[in-house]
Amino acid sequence: MSSRFSSLRPGPRLAKRLARVELGSLSDEAVLDYLRAEVRQLASQQARVWAAMAEVHRRAPGAYARDADWTPERAFDFAAYEIVSELRVSKPYATHELGYALDLEAMPTVAAALRSGRIDRNRVLVLLDVCAGLTDAHRDQLIDRLLPTAGTVLPSKLRADAQRLAIALDPAWAEKRYREAVRERRLVCFIGEDGTVTLAGENLPADQALAAMAHVSALAKAAQRAGAAAPRSALRAELFTGLLSTRFLGLDQLQIIAELVQQFPKPTAAKPAAAEPVNDEPVEDEPIEDVPASDEPVEDEPVEDEPADEPPSDEPPSDEQPLDEEYYEAELLAQELLDQGFFDDEGDGRQYGELVEIALAMNRSYSRRERTDQDPDPPPF
C-alpha cells in the first residue's frame, strides 16, 4: 500500500503536504492513504485543542488565587464560561470538552498516543470513561495493558476489554459505578430537527427498566395478534406515550389493545373491477326443440315441515366472556410467561399454543365463579 502520506508523522509538515493535495488527482490506493493521514492529523490536532483548554483552566484563578471562596468547582466553571465566550459554543459542550481535557492530563501516555495519531478521539473517550472511578494504580495497569493495541481494535471491543480488565482489577468498580449512575437518573425531553420529540429515561435501575420494557412489548405483541396493523416498534411507542399520559388512564389491558386495533386497522380489500358494459344489440331468438313427453309418472317430493318457533328460555343470560376476549386474555398471559423466561418457545410455536390453551382453560374456570363485570385489580402483565 502507498505510504506517501502515512509515512510522515502528524504535525506541521504533514499538514502542509495534505493542504497541497488535489483529491481528484489521486489514485484509488493513494486516496485511502490520504484519508488515513488526515485522520491521524485530526487526532493530533484534537490533542492540541484539549491541551489548550486545560491551559485555560490553569490560568482561570489568576488574581483570585488567594480568595478563600475560589474553590476548584468555581475555577472549572469560570474556565468553561471563558471557552463559551471565546468559541461561541453551548455551556454543556464546553463543560464536557473541558472535563475531557483535564482527565487526559492525568493520563500522559494516552495523551501522547493521541498526539502521535496512534489512537483517535473515540478511543480516548472510551479509555477516559472506563478509567473513571479507578485508583491511580489500577488505571495505570489498565492503560499499560490496552494502549499498545488500542488503535487496531474497534472502539466497542476496546470498551468491552477495558471493562473486563477493570472488574478484574477492582471487583467493586462495576457496582459502585452502577449505583452512582442510578443516583443521577432523570427523564429527558428534547425536540428534534424534524419537529418530533424524543422522550427517554436515563440511568434507570436495570430491573425496573427491563420490567417496563417487557410489559410494553407483551402488550404490543398481543395487539398485533388481535389485528393491529402496525410495526411492533410503533405499537411500543404508542403504549409508551399512552401509559405515561392520560390516554389509557382507567383502561384495562384488553381495552388498551382494542384502542390500538381501532387506531391501526387492517387495510381493506381492493374494490372489485367495474362490470363490463351490457351489449344493447338485439339477440335473435333461437328455435326451441320439442321435447317428447315422458310416460313415467312423476313422484311428488316430500316437503319437510318447518320447525315451530321455540319458546323463549327462562334461563338467565350467560356471563361468559366472548370467545375473542377470552383469547386476548389467554394470549396476554401466555406471552407474559414466555417473556419472563418461564418456558422456551419452540420454533414451530407448539409451546406457545399449549400455553394459550392452558390459560384459556384457567380463564373459563375462573369465569364460572361469581365475579364483577370488571376486575378492579388486573394481573400485572
C-alpha positions, 0 to 999 in steps of 0.5 A, a space after each residue: 500500500 502507498 505510504 506517501 502520506 502515512 509515512 510522515 508523522 502528524 504535525 506541521 509538515 504533514 499538514 502542509 503536504 495534505 493542504 497541497 493535495 488535489 483529491 481528484 488527482 489521486 489514485 484509488 490506493 493513494 486516496 485511502 492513504 490520504 484519508 488515513 493521514 488526515 485522520 491521524 492529523 485530526 487526532 493530533 490536532 484534537 490533542 492540541 485543542 484539549 491541551 489548550 483548554 486545560 491551559 485555560 483552566 490553569 490560568 482561570 484563578 489568576 488574581 483570585 488565587 488567594 480568595 478563600 471562596 475560589 474553590 476548584 468547582 468555581 475555577 472549572 466553571 469560570 474556565 468553561 464560561 471563558 471557552 463559551 465566550 471565546 468559541 461561541 459554543 453551548 455551556 454543556 459542550 464546553 463543560 464536557 470538552 473541558 472535563 475531557 481535557 483535564 482527565 487526559 492530563 492525568 493520563 500522559 501516555 494516552 495523551 501522547 498516543 493521541 498526539 502521535 495519531 496512534 489512537 483517535 478521539 473515540 478511543 480516548 473517550 472510551 479509555 477516559 470513561 472506563 478509567 473513571 472511578 479507578 485508583 491511580 494504580 489500577 488505571 495505570 495497569 489498565 492503560 499499560 495493558 490496552 494502549 499498545 493495541 488500542 488503535 487496531 481494535 474497534 472502539 466497542 471491543 476496546 470498551 468491552 476489554 477495558 471493562 473486563 480488565 477493570 472488574 478484574 482489577 477492582 471487583 467493586 468498580 462495576 457496582 459502585 459505578 452502577 449505583 452512582 449512575 442510578 443516583 443521577 437518573 432523570 427523564 429527558 425531553 428534547 425536540 428534534 430537527 424534524 419537529 418530533 420529540 424524543 422522550 427517554 429515561 436515563 440511568 434507570 435501575 436495570 430491573 425496573 427498566 427491563 420490567 417496563 420494557 417487557 410489559 410494553 412489548 407483551 402488550 404490543 405483541 398481543 395487539 398485533 395478534 388481535 389485528 393491529 396493523 402496525 410495526 411492533 416498534 410503533 405499537 411500543 411507542 404508542 403504549 409508551 406515550 399512552 401509559 405515561 399520559 392520560 390516554 389509557 388512564 382507567 383502561 384495562 389491558 384488553 381495552 388498551 389493545 382494542 384502542 390500538 386495533 381501532 387506531 391501526 386497522 387492517 387495510 381493506 380489500 381492493 374494490 372489485 373491477 367495474 362490470 363490463 358494459 351490457 351489449 344493447 344489440 338485439 339477440 335473435 331468438 333461437 328455435 326451441 326443440 320439442 321435447 317428447 313427453 315422458 310416460 313415467 309418472 312423476 313422484 311428488 317430493 316430500 316437503 319437510 315441515 318447518 320447525 315451530 318457533 321455540 319458546 323463549 328460555 327462562 334461563 338467565 343470560 350467560 356471563 361468559 366472556 366472548 370467545 375473542 376476549 377470552 383469547 386476548 386474555 389467554 394470549 396476554 398471559 401466555 406471552 407474559 410467561 414466555 417473556 419472563 423466561 418461564 418456558 422456551 418457545 419452540 420454533 414451530 410455536 407448539 409451546 406457545 399454543 399449549 400455553 394459550 390453551 392452558 390459560 384459556 382453560 384457567 380463564 373459563 374456570 375462573 369465569 364460572 365463579 361469581 365475579 364483577 363485570 370488571 376486575 378492579 385489580 388486573 394481573 400485572 402483565 
